[in-house]
Structure formats: structure tokens, C-alpha cells
Amino acid sequence: MKTASPENAGNLGTISCAALEQYLVSAEAAGLDTQAGLLHAQIGKELLKDPMTRIDSQQFETLLEWFIEQSNDPAFGLHTSQFVQPGSYSVIGYIAMSASTLLEALSRVSVYEKLVGDMGLTETRPFNAQQIEIRWICRHQRQPVRRHLIENILGSWVRYSRWLVNNDALSPDKILLEHSAPKDRRLHQEYRSVFGCEVLFDQPYSAIITNQEMLAYRLRQPDPMLFSTLEAHAAQKLHELGLTGNSLAQKVQLRIRALIDDGMPRKEQVAIDLGMTERTLHRRLQDEGTAWQTLLDQVRDDLACALLRDTDQAQAEIAEKLGYSDTRSFQRAFKRRCGHTPGNWRQQHKLAM
């Protein structure tokens, strides 16, 4: 893992070269001299060979500002969204591909988005009784960079979601944008064309407003085994980079996900990985209102539900994979926590597909 000039990184943190690639492709398609832009931002071309290389976000901001100015395109960020692909989101893009539903894919964004970069923070919350808002809080304050970043992120999410479910007609209910509408009114129809819904400007924040039905869409090729493997990889990368959030509970769950494919994770090992004693781990989790067993059970239940819903694996196989002593122990634990036997849960959710 490489980082460009970490000692000079500003308050904006870093982004991965995987995220940068989308902007470079878009700039090339617009006929811009990307090498001149990289030179202007003092980003060495050799750094781009590894998609996991971290680039100083101040340099990225300088590059994006140069692209916007040179393109003379007031919707450069929006247009850049057409070049989104799985690799644009680092390993998160591939995790999303193997998820079962858009909601499951979305639930992993806030956990792993720092692997893509420190550009912003995703928050999902109820908008009203029927709708959900997916808010993106941009860390970049300088204009016009902030505007174009927001439009790229929201446009990319909508386009990528359509690809994931193989439905070009899929659209949210509406889009909220914190900035003003472009002065060129001919561009207004482009916003509606990209998002497929009403776009409101001058809003208090930027967000996608959608309904539960959209988030329940099944993805084209769910693969819970690959999903689990990629999550473990993502969790390991976060740990290596020290990019996990402030919640110790979240860090513990990430370590459990990273280790569970190799056998039942031990609390002692996770404590060592997080730089503390087992006793300290227990006390700090207690301070956060949770416990090791609770977090372990949550990870096991998430994986069990994915395997029951999306595969035909026998319950004995699932029990063994998740570290239960036998099938009956798995069945009792699952019913106690989820309210149904694994067989009944599988039947209900298979029928609901």
C-alpha cells in the first residue's frame, strides 16, 4: 500500500487512485490533457499504477479544479458520473456486486467508504413514513470543486444502482442538491435525464430520496460467499490503513468479519489486533453498551441470513462455517435471535424473492 506524500497530507485526508480514475477517464473523453492536469496538481503518473495508492486530497482538489476550468463544463461532475464502474469504488464496488439487494449493498457503504477516500460521509435515515434519504456530506468546502463532487457522487450512485439491478429505468423519488441550479437552463433537462426524477436545488443538504421498494430490488448476481470474502478483505484493508471509525464496536465487527472465514475469531486475538488487552476490550465495549458475544452474534446472523436466502447450502454447512458445534446449536441460536427457525426463515425469504 502506497501513499503519496503522507507527511504533507492536509486536513482533507486522502483518496484512492481507484476513485481518481473516473475523473481521468472523463477528462480524457472531454479532450483534456490529463498529463498536464496531473503535472499541475503535482501527482506523479507512476502513483496511478496501483488503484489502492492514496493521493493527498488537496492535490486531488487541485486536479479537479483544473479539469473543471479547462473543460468549461458547468456540469462536469454530473457528466463524469457516466464513467462509473465497479473499480471506481475500490473493493466496495465489488462487494455491492455480490450483495443480495440494493439495501444490503448500501449498508456497507458507510462502513467501508474510507477505502475509496475521505471525500465525504454517507448517512442513511428516514425522510418520512414512506421514504428513505441517503445523504452525502462532502468534506470539500472549496467551490466549484464541492458542487461537482456532490453531483458526481449522487449521479454515480444512481447509475451504478441501475447497473447492479439490470434496470435502466430504476430511479429515486427525487434528488436534493444544496447548490443553485446552473444558469444555463438547457442543462436542467440533463439533470432530470441522469437521475430520472425531480431535482431540487438550493436545498439544506444534498441527498437521494427513495422508497423502500427501490432498496429492496434484487441484484443481478448475488453471491453471499464472495460477499463474505470481499467484506473480510475490506475489513482487513481498513485495519491495515487505520481507517476504521471511532466506535470500538464497529472496529471489533470489522475484525470478526475479516477473521471468520478462517475459523471462529477469538476475543483475545481481536484485542491484540486492536492494541489492547482482553480485559480492556471487555471494559470499553461495556462502556459503549455492548459486548463481544453480541457483536459476534450479529455478524453470524448477518452471514447466516445471506447464506439461507441466496444459496442452497445445507444448514449443517452453514453451522460449520459460522463456528457452531452442530446443526442443532445453530438452529436454536438462530431462532432465539431471529424469531424463526432457519428452515422457516429460508422458506419465507426465498418465496419473497
C-alpha positions as CSV (number, residue, x, y, z in Angstrom):
1,M,0.0,0.0,0.0
2,K,1.5,3.3,-1.1
3,T,0.5,6.9,-0.1
4,A,1.6,10.0,-1.9
5,S,3.5,12.3,0.4
6,P,1.7,11.4,3.6
7,E,3.7,13.8,5.6
8,N,2.2,16.7,3.5
9,A,-1.4,15.4,3.6
10,G,-3.8,18.2,4.6
11,N,-6.9,18.1,6.7
12,L,-8.9,16.6,3.8
13,G,-7.1,13.3,4.1
14,T,-6.5,11.2,1.1
15,I,-8.4,9.4,-1.7
16,S,-7.6,6.2,-3.6
17,C,-6.4,6.2,-7.2
18,A,-9.4,3.9,-7.9
19,A,-11.6,7.0,-7.2
20,L,-9.4,9.3,-9.2
21,E,-9.6,7.1,-12.3
22,Q,-13.2,8.0,-13.0
23,Y,-12.3,11.7,-13.3
24,L,-9.2,11.0,-15.5
25,V,-11.4,8.9,-17.9
26,S,-14.0,11.6,-18.0
27,A,-11.4,14.3,-18.7
28,E,-9.8,12.3,-21.5
29,A,-13.3,11.8,-23.1
30,A,-13.7,15.6,-22.9
31,G,-10.5,16.0,-24.8
32,L,-8.4,17.4,-21.9
33,D,-4.7,16.9,-21.5
34,T,-4.8,14.7,-18.3
35,Q,-1.0,14.6,-18.1
36,A,-0.9,18.4,-17.9
37,G,-3.5,18.2,-15.2
38,L,-1.6,15.7,-13.2
39,L,1.6,17.8,-13.5
40,H,-0.4,20.9,-12.4
41,A,-1.5,19.0,-9.3
42,Q,1.9,17.5,-8.7
43,I,0.6,14.0,-8.9
44,G,3.2,11.5,-10.2
45,K,2.0,9.3,-13.1
46,E,3.7,6.3,-11.5
47,L,1.4,6.5,-8.5
48,L,-1.6,5.7,-10.6
49,K,-0.5,2.2,-11.4
50,D,-1.9,0.8,-8.1
51,P,-5.6,1.6,-7.6
52,M,-5.1,1.4,-3.8
53,T,-2.4,4.1,-3.7
54,R,-3.6,7.0,-1.6
55,I,-3.4,10.6,-3.1
56,D,-3.4,13.7,-0.9
57,S,-6.9,15.1,-1.2
58,Q,-5.5,18.6,-1.5
59,Q,-3.8,17.5,-4.7
60,F,-7.0,15.8,-5.9
61,E,-8.9,19.0,-5.3
62,T,-6.3,21.0,-7.3
63,L,-6.6,18.5,-10.2
64,L,-10.4,18.5,-10.2
65,E,-10.5,22.3,-10.2
66,W,-8.1,22.3,-13.2
67,F,-10.3,19.8,-15.0
68,I,-13.5,21.9,-14.4
69,E,-11.8,25.1,-15.5
70,Q,-10.3,23.6,-18.7
71,S,-13.5,21.7,-19.7
72,N,-15.6,24.9,-19.4
73,D,-18.4,22.5,-18.5
74,P,-20.7,23.7,-15.7
75,A,-21.9,20.1,-15.3
76,F,-18.5,18.4,-15.4
77,G,-19.2,16.4,-12.2
78,L,-22.6,15.3,-13.4
79,H,-21.2,14.2,-16.7
80,T,-18.3,12.3,-15.0
81,S,-20.9,10.0,-13.4
82,Q,-21.4,8.2,-16.7
83,F,-18.0,6.7,-16.3
84,V,-18.7,4.9,-13.0
85,Q,-17.7,1.2,-12.8
86,P,-17.1,-1.3,-10.0
87,G,-13.5,-0.3,-9.7
88,S,-14.5,3.4,-9.0
89,Y,-15.5,2.4,-5.5
90,S,-12.4,0.2,-4.8
91,V,-13.4,-3.1,-3.1
92,I,-16.8,-1.6,-2.1
93,G,-17.9,-1.7,-5.8
94,Y,-17.3,-5.5,-5.9
95,I,-18.9,-6.0,-2.5
96,A,-22.0,-4.3,-3.9
97,M,-22.0,-6.5,-7.0
98,S,-22.2,-9.7,-4.8
99,A,-24.8,-8.3,-2.4
100,S,-28.4,-9.5,-2.5
101,T,-30.3,-6.2,-2.6
102,L,-29.6,-2.5,-3.0
103,L,-30.2,-2.1,0.7
104,E,-27.6,-4.7,1.6
105,A,-25.1,-3.0,-0.8
106,L,-25.9,0.4,0.7
107,S,-25.5,-0.8,4.2
108,R,-21.8,-1.5,3.5
109,V,-21.0,2.0,2.1
110,S,-20.8,3.8,5.4
111,V,-18.6,1.0,6.8
112,Y,-16.1,0.8,4.1
113,E,-16.3,4.1,2.2
114,K,-13.0,5.3,3.7
115,L,-11.3,2.8,1.4
116,V,-12.4,4.9,-1.5
117,G,-11.3,8.1,0.2
118,D,-12.0,10.9,2.7
119,M,-14.2,12.9,0.3
120,G,-17.3,12.7,2.3
121,L,-19.6,10.8,4.7
122,T,-22.7,8.8,3.8
123,E,-25.7,8.8,6.2
124,T,-29.0,6.9,5.7
125,R,-32.1,7.9,7.7
126,P,-35.9,8.1,7.3
127,F,-37.1,11.0,5.3
128,N,-40.7,10.4,6.1
129,A,-43.0,7.5,6.9
130,Q,-42.6,6.1,3.3
131,Q,-39.2,7.3,2.1
132,I,-35.5,7.0,2.9
133,E,-32.9,9.7,2.5
134,I,-29.3,8.8,1.5
135,R,-27.4,11.9,2.4
136,W,-23.8,12.6,1.3
137,I,-21.9,15.1,3.4
138,C,-19.0,16.5,1.3
139,R,-15.8,17.3,3.2
140,H,-14.5,19.6,0.5
141,Q,-15.6,23.2,1.0
142,R,-13.9,25.0,-1.9
143,Q,-16.1,25.8,-4.9
144,P,-16.6,24.8,-7.6
145,V,-15.0,21.6,-6.5
146,R,-17.6,20.9,-3.9
147,R,-20.5,21.2,-6.3
148,H,-19.0,18.9,-8.9
149,L,-18.1,16.3,-6.3
150,I,-21.6,16.2,-5.0
151,E,-23.1,15.8,-8.4
152,N,-20.6,13.1,-9.4
153,I,-21.3,11.1,-6.2
154,L,-25.1,11.2,-6.4
155,G,-25.1,10.7,-10.2
156,S,-22.7,7.7,-9.9
157,W,-24.8,6.1,-7.2
158,V,-27.9,6.2,-9.3
159,R,-26.2,5.0,-12.4
160,Y,-24.4,2.2,-10.6
161,S,-27.6,1.1,-8.9
162,R,-29.3,0.7,-12.3
163,W,-26.4,-1.4,-13.5
164,L,-26.5,-3.6,-10.3
165,V,-30.2,-4.5,-10.8
166,N,-30.0,-4.5,-14.6
167,N,-32.8,-1.9,-14.9
168,D,-32.0,1.3,-16.7
169,A,-35.5,2.7,-15.7
170,L,-34.7,2.5,-12.0
171,S,-34.8,6.0,-10.4
172,P,-35.2,7.5,-7.0
173,D,-38.2,9.7,-6.0
174,K,-36.2,12.9,-6.0
175,I,-32.8,14.5,-5.7
176,L,-31.9,17.3,-3.3
177,L,-28.9,19.5,-4.1
178,E,-27.6,22.1,-1.8
179,H,-26.3,24.4,-4.5
180,S,-28.1,26.6,-7.0
181,A,-29.3,25.4,-10.4
182,P,-26.9,26.1,-13.4
183,K,-27.5,29.4,-15.1
184,D,-27.8,27.6,-18.5
185,R,-31.4,26.4,-18.3
186,R,-30.7,24.0,-21.2
187,L,-28.8,21.9,-18.6
188,H,-31.8,21.4,-16.4
189,Q,-33.2,18.6,-18.5
190,E,-29.8,16.9,-18.3
191,Y,-30.2,16.6,-14.5
192,R,-33.6,15.0,-14.9
193,S,-32.3,12.7,-17.6
194,V,-29.4,11.5,-15.4
195,F,-31.4,11.0,-12.3
196,G,-34.8,10.1,-13.9
197,C,-36.7,12.2,-11.3
198,E,-37.3,15.6,-9.9
199,V,-34.2,17.5,-9.0
200,L,-34.5,20.3,-6.4
201,F,-31.7,22.9,-6.0
202,D,-30.9,25.3,-3.1
203,Q,-31.8,22.6,-0.5
204,P,-30.4,22.4,3.1
205,Y,-28.3,19.4,2.1
206,S,-27.6,17.0,-0.8
207,A,-29.3,13.6,-0.8
208,I,-31.1,10.9,-2.8
209,I,-34.7,10.4,-1.6
210,T,-36.1,7.0,-2.4
211,N,-38.6,4.4,-1.2
212,Q,-38.2,1.0,0.4
213,E,-39.3,-0.7,-2.8
214,M,-36.3,0.6,-4.7
215,L,-33.9,-0.5,-2.0
216,A,-35.4,-4.0,-1.9
217,Y,-34.5,-4.6,-5.6
218,R,-32.7,-7.9,-6.1
219,L,-29.2,-7.6,-7.7
220,R,-28.4,-9.5,-10.8
221,Q,-25.9,-12.0,-9.4
222,P,-26.0,-12.2,-5.6
223,D,-23.1,-14.3,-4.2
224,P,-23.0,-14.5,-0.4
225,M,-19.8,-16.5,-0.3
226,L,-18.0,-13.9,-2.4
227,F,-19.7,-11.1,-0.4
228,S,-18.3,-12.5,2.8
229,T,-14.8,-12.9,1.3
230,L,-14.7,-9.4,0.0
231,E,-16.0,-8.0,3.2
232,A,-13.2,-9.8,5.1
233,H,-10.7,-8.3,2.6
234,A,-12.2,-4.8,3.0
235,A,-12.2,-5.1,6.8
236,Q,-8.5,-6.2,6.7
237,K,-7.6,-3.2,4.5
238,L,-9.3,-0.8,6.8
239,H,-7.4,-2.3,9.7
240,E,-4.1,-2.1,7.9
241,L,-4.7,1.6,7.0
242,G,-6.0,2.5,10.4
243,L,-9.1,3.9,8.7
244,T,-11.8,2.5,11.0
245,G,-14.2,4.8,12.7
246,N,-14.3,5.9,16.4
247,S,-16.6,3.2,17.5
248,L,-14.8,0.3,19.0
249,A,-17.8,-1.9,18.4
250,Q,-17.5,-1.2,14.7
251,K,-13.8,-2.0,14.7
252,V,-14.5,-5.3,16.5
253,Q,-17.1,-6.3,14.0
254,L,-14.8,-5.5,11.1
255,R,-12.1,-7.7,12.7
256,I,-14.6,-10.5,13.2
257,R,-15.7,-10.3,9.5
258,A,-12.0,-10.3,8.4
259,L,-11.2,-13.4,10.5
260,I,-14.4,-15.6,10.5
261,D,-13.6,-17.3,7.2
262,D,-10.6,-18.9,8.8
263,G,-12.4,-20.2,11.8
264,M,-14.2,-18.7,14.8
265,P,-12.5,-15.5,15.8
266,R,-11.1,-15.4,19.4
267,K,-11.7,-12.4,21.5
268,E,-8.0,-12.5,22.7
269,Q,-6.7,-12.2,19.1
270,V,-9.1,-9.4,18.2
271,A,-8.0,-7.5,21.3
272,I,-4.3,-7.9,20.3
273,D,-5.1,-6.8,16.8
274,L,-6.7,-3.6,18.2
275,G,-3.8,-2.9,20.5
276,M,-5.3,-3.7,23.9
277,T,-5.8,-6.5,26.4
278,E,-8.8,-8.7,26.5
279,R,-9.9,-7.1,29.8
280,T,-9.6,-3.6,28.3
281,L,-11.6,-4.7,25.2
282,H,-14.4,-6.1,27.5
283,R,-14.5,-2.8,29.6
284,R,-14.5,-0.5,26.6
285,L,-17.3,-2.5,24.8
286,Q,-19.3,-2.3,28.0
287,D,-18.8,1.5,28.1
288,E,-20.4,1.5,24.6
289,G,-23.3,-0.5,25.8
290,T,-22.5,-3.7,24.0
291,A,-20.4,-6.9,24.4
292,W,-18.2,-9.3,22.5
293,Q,-20.8,-12.0,22.2
294,T,-23.4,-9.5,21.0
295,L,-21.2,-8.3,18.2
296,L,-20.1,-11.9,17.3
297,D,-23.8,-13.0,17.1
298,Q,-24.7,-10.0,14.9
299,V,-22.0,-10.9,12.4
300,R,-23.0,-14.6,12.4
301,D,-26.7,-13.7,12.0
302,D,-26.0,-11.4,9.0
303,L,-23.9,-14.1,7.3
304,A,-26.5,-16.8,8.2
305,C,-29.3,-14.8,6.6
306,A,-27.4,-14.2,3.4
307,L,-26.5,-17.9,3.1
308,L,-30.0,-19.1,3.8
309,R,-31.6,-16.6,1.4
310,D,-29.2,-16.8,-1.5
311,T,-27.7,-20.3,-1.5
312,D,-29.0,-23.8,-1.2
313,Q,-26.3,-24.8,1.3
314,A,-27.4,-27.2,3.9
315,Q,-27.9,-25.9,7.4
316,A,-25.1,-28.2,8.6
317,E,-22.7,-26.5,6.2
318,I,-23.8,-23.1,7.4
319,A,-23.5,-24.1,11.0
320,E,-19.9,-25.3,10.5
321,K,-18.9,-22.2,8.5
322,L,-20.2,-19.9,11.3
323,G,-18.5,-21.9,14.1
324,Y,-21.4,-23.6,15.7
325,S,-20.7,-27.0,17.4
326,D,-23.5,-28.7,15.5
327,T,-26.7,-28.0,13.4
328,R,-29.0,-28.1,16.4
329,S,-26.9,-25.4,18.2
330,F,-27.2,-23.2,15.1
331,Q,-30.9,-23.7,14.8
332,R,-31.6,-22.9,18.5
333,A,-29.4,-19.8,18.4
334,F,-30.9,-18.6,15.1
335,K,-34.5,-19.0,16.4
336,R,-33.7,-17.3,19.7
337,R,-32.3,-14.2,18.0
338,C,-34.2,-14.0,14.7
339,G,-37.6,-15.4,15.8
340,H,-37.8,-18.2,13.3
341,T,-36.1,-21.5,12.6
342,P,-33.5,-21.3,9.8
343,G,-35.8,-23.5,7.7
344,N,-38.8,-21.3,8.1
345,W,-36.8,-18.1,7.6
346,R,-35.3,-19.5,4.4
347,Q,-38.8,-20.5,3.1
348,Q,-40.3,-17.1,3.7
349,H,-37.5,-15.2,2.1
350,K,-37.0,-17.5,-0.8
351,L,-40.7,-17.0,-1.6
352,A,-40.4,-13.3,-1.3
353,M,-37.7,-13.1,-4.0
